[in-house]
């Protein structure tokens, strides 16, 4: 019996936030708005872009005799013989 659970960040909504933020900043600059009005959407779009690029990918795999939790590039293989108890929380 194999089990796999993977989770990724909210890429679609973050992408929409990037487009809206840069779009609002561009529209403000095109209409001659002061810099302090365009700075807020531009900075928020930049922060959303950073979140979009660093999208977290985590999960858990159970394959035969090993349990493998992972987050981004970090992985650890746990032999099932070393697990003494399991606590399930929600």
C-alpha positions, 0 to 999 in steps of 0.5 A: 500500500502506497500513500502520497500527499502533496501540498503547494501554495496558492499560485493562481491567487498570488499570480492574480495579486502580482498582475493587479498590483503591477497593473494598478501601479502602472495605471497610476504612473500613466495618469501622473499619480504621485509616487506615494500612491503608486508605491503601495500597489507596486510594493505589494505586487513585488511581495506577491511576486516573491511569494510566487517565486518561492512557492512552497511544496511539501508533503508526505510519502508512504512507500512499503517500508519507509515514510518520507516527509519533504518540504521543498528540497529537504527530504528525510527517509524514516524506516518504519521499524523506528516509528514507535507511535503515531499521533494524528491531529487536525 
